Amino acid sequence: MMDWTDRHCRFFLRGFSADVLLYTEMLTGAAILRGQRARLLKFDPEEHPLALQLGGSVPRELAAAARAGEEAGYDEINLNCGCPSERVASGAFGACLMREPDRVADCVAAMCAVVRVPVTVKIRIGVVSAAAAGARGAVAEYGEGDFAALCGFVDGVRAAGCQVVIVHARQAVLGGLSPKGNREVPPLRYDVVRKLKQAFPSLPIVVNGGLRDADAVRAALEWCDGVMLGREAYHRPFVLAELQRMLAANGAAAPSRAALVERMARYCERELAAGERLSAITRHMLGLYSGEPGARDFRRTLSAGARVAGAGAELLRRAIPTAAPD
């Protein structure tokens, strides 16, 4: 998620599950090639397994960025064709690319030709153009033509070498809704993703959108190959520990919240010594005690305290709620 899943966020999330595949925020191929490549691609070894998510629509550019990602040590290269943000669409990448299946297939083929790690694609079940006032009507129906277009898109990227397709189970409304609106107005259509899996039984399909707890994930895994969580994992990260415990063969106990705070305190000590800002790290930790006693005080202590001059890792230890469970 852009501006959210940076390297500090990913290090934090790794503490909840050893096995979950983490994704970077979307980085444009142009930024990697023309910007500060080392800074953009930097990550901690503990973040593995880790996928680099790219945005772009120029095959040559994406191929070079994918190669840079593989050389940096990423385990997967993902092309985002699902983000409906207007600033994304204005750059000819994201969900608007679902209207250019041949172009996307060329991009995937170019990336596959230069890397050995898996190349994957994230999509929506379709796209429509509508003003905000007409958005609900535009996404109310999903017909056979829409599904045929989705299958054509998936078939093209699969033929180009895509190894996994991640599907947000909503249509994207281009030009009429904010990113938040695009997560709320278009209805969830798990039935469409399920039908897509039936149409492509040998292609791994991962479903995304609206999945909030272990029971919902367990139900989805009965018919798809994987589940992606976004904002739920960010705002309530302990769900990742719940899923790890549910899916792990050994049924390992979830880490305690106090242990997770201590892990991040040590990380902060290292990052602060390297010149990083404390607030850049603690902003991702506010959901650690979500739903637990003392959650509000924990958020307040971190939010306010991280901005105080001279604040250090001890702030994290001090923020642990006395009334909360381990």
N, C-alpha and C positions, 0 to 999 in steps of 0.2 A: 504494500500500500504506500503510495507516494507520500513522502514526508513523515511516515510512521515507522516502517520496518527497516530502520537504519541499523548499523552494526551494533549499537548499544542495545537496541530493542531485541535484536536476534540473540545476543549473548544472554540477555535476561531470560528470554523464552526457552533457550536451550536447557536451562536449569530445571524445567518442569518435565522434560521428556528427552531421553537419549536418542530416540528413534525418529521423531517427527522430522519431516523434510521442511526446512525453512527456506523462505524466498526473500530475496532482496526487494527493496522498493524498486519500481520500474525506473531504469536508467536508459536514456536514449543512446543509440549507437553513436550519434554525433558527439554527445558529451564525453563519452569514453575515449573517442579517438582524438578529439580536439581540446579536451579539457584536462583536468588533473587526474589522469588515469589511475595512478597509484592510490590517491586518496579515495576516489570513487569505488575502486574495487577492493579496498582494504577490508579484511575481516579477521577475526580471531579463529585459530584452528579448532577451538571448541564448538564453533558454529556448525561444523559438518554433522550430517549431510546438508548441503547448501546449494540452492539454485540461484543463478543470476537471471533476473527478469529484464528483458530488453524491450524497448519501444523503438519503432522505426518502420520504414517501408522501402528502403533502398538496399537491395540484396548485397551489393558490394560492401556497403557500410556495415550492415548487420553481420556479415561474414567476418569482417575484421574485428568487430567488437566481440563476437562469439569466440574467436580465436584468442583474443586478449583475456577473456574470462576463463577459458580453459587453462591458459598459461598461468593465470593467477591462482588456479587451484579449485575452481568451482566444479561441482559434481553434476550439474545439469545447466543447460541454457534454455530459457523459456521466452517465447515471443508473446507479448501481450496484445491480443486482438479483442479485448473485452472491456477496457476502460472507456466509459462514456464521457469523461470530462471534456468540456469545450476546449480547454487549453491543449488537451491531447489531440482532439480531432483536428484542430487548426494546424497541427504539425504533421498531419497525414499518418497518424498511427493510433492504436487503440481500436475501439469497437467499429469505427468507420471503415476499417480494413475488411470487415466481413462482407462488404459490398465489392471487394476486389479479390476474389478467391485465387485467380491466376497470379496476381502480384504476390500474395501471401505465400503461395506454393513456391514461387521463385525464391522468395526470401528464405524459406525453410530449406530448400535444396541447396542454396548457397552456404548456409550455415552448416548443414550436414556434411558438405564437401570438405570442410576445413577443420572439423572437430571430431573427436572420438567419443566424447561424453554425449548422453542423450540430449536431443533437441525436442522440446515439447511446446505446445501452443495452448494459450488460455483464451476462451471465447465466451460469447453469450449464445443463447439459442436463436438469436436473430436481432435485427435492428430495424427501427422505424424512425421516420422523421415526423415530428409533430410539435406544434406549439404547446406550451404548458397546459393551456385550457383544454386541448384535445388529446392529451396524453393518455388519459384513462381509456378513452374510446379506441385509440390507436392500438393499444396492447390488449384489448379485451378478447380479441379472437386470435387464434393461431391455427392456420389452416394447413392443408396438405402441401400447398405451394411453399409455405414457410418452412415446413419440415424438409421438403425436397431441396430447398436452397441450403439448409443446414447440412444435410447429408452430402450435397455436392462440395461444400466447403471442406468438410471433414475428409472426404475421399481424396480431395486434392492435396491436403497437407500430409495425409498418410502416405500417398504415393511419392511425395517429395522427401519422405524420410522421418516425419514426425513420429515419435515413439509413444507419446501419451497426449491425450486431449483433456484439458480441464474445462469444465462447462459450468458457468454461472447460469443457474436455471431460471433466468429471466431474460426478456428482451431488453435491449438498450434503446432508449429514446434519445435521438440525436437532435440537439438544437433547442429542445423545449424543457428539459429538466436538469436540475443540478445533480451532481453525483449522489447526494443524499436522496433526492427524489427518485433517481434511477434504482435505488435499493429498496424503495418503498412502494412506488406506484405500480410498476409492472408486476403482475402476479407471479409467484413462484410456480414453475411448471416442471416438477420432478418427473411427471409422466413423460414429458418430451425427452428428457435426458435418459430415462429408462428405455424408451423406444429407440433412441440413438444407440444405446448399448446393444440392443437386440439386433440393430442393423449392422453393427460392427463388432461382432462377438470376440474377435481376436485382437482388437485394439483396446488397450487400457483406457478406460474412461473414468475420470475423477469428477465428482459433483461438488459444486460450491453454491452457497447462498442459503441463508436462513437456518442453518443447522447449529443448534445451541447447546446440546448436551449429549451425554454418552448414549442415551437411549435412541436419540435421533440418528446419531452416527451409526450405531449398531444396525438399525433398520436399513439405512442407506447401503451399508456394506453387504447386505443380502443380495443386492442386484448390481452394484457398481464396484469398481476396482479400488477406489480410494475416495477420501473426503478431504476437501480443503476448507479450513476455517480462516476467517479474516478478523473482522472487528470483534467478534465474540472472544477470540483468543487474546486480543489486545486488551479489552476491557475486563475480561474475567480469565486471566491466564491459567488459573488453576484447573480449568477444563482440560488443558493439555496433560496434566498429571493424571486426571481422572481417565482420560483416554489411554494413556500409557499403561495404567494399571489394568484397564479392561482388556487391552489387546496383547499385552506382554505374556509370553508363555509362562514365565516364572511368577507372574502376579506380584511383582515387587511393590513394596509400600511406596506411597507418594512421599516426596520430600516435605519436610516441615517448612512452614513459611519463615520461621526464624533462621533455618539453615539457608534458605534462599536469600534472605537479607544479608547474612554474613558473606555468602558467595559474592553478592554484588558490592558489598563494602570493600572486599579485597580488590575487586575489579576497579572500583572507583579510585582506590589508592594508587593503583598502577596508572590509570588513565589521567588522573589529576597531575601526577608527576610528569606526564608527557605533554601537559598543557591543555587538556580537555576541560570543558566547563562541567561542573557538577550537575547543573540543571539539565544539560543535554542528555544525561544518563537517567536521572531520577524521574523525568517526565514520563518515561515508559513504565514506571513501576507502580503507578497510582492505583492500579486495579488488583494488586497482590492480595489485599484483605477484603476484596469485594464480597459483600454478603455476610461478613464476620463482624463481631463486636469490635469497636474501635476503628472501623474502616475510615470514617470521616476524619478522625484525628490523625490517622496515618497519612492520608492524602494532604491534609492541611500542613502538617509538619514538613513533609517533603517539598510541597509546592512553595511555601514561604521560606523555609530554611535554606533551600538550595540557592536562593538568590542573595543570601547574605554574604557579604565579603568575607573571605577566609573560611567559609564553611567547608567541611571535609567529610570523609567517609563515616566519621563518628555520628553524623546526622542520621544516617540510615539505621544504625543500631539504636539510637535514641528514639526513633520514630515507631519502633515495634510496640503495638498496643499491649498494655499490661493485661487487659481483659480478654484478649484474643487467644484462641488455641494455638499450639505450636504448628 
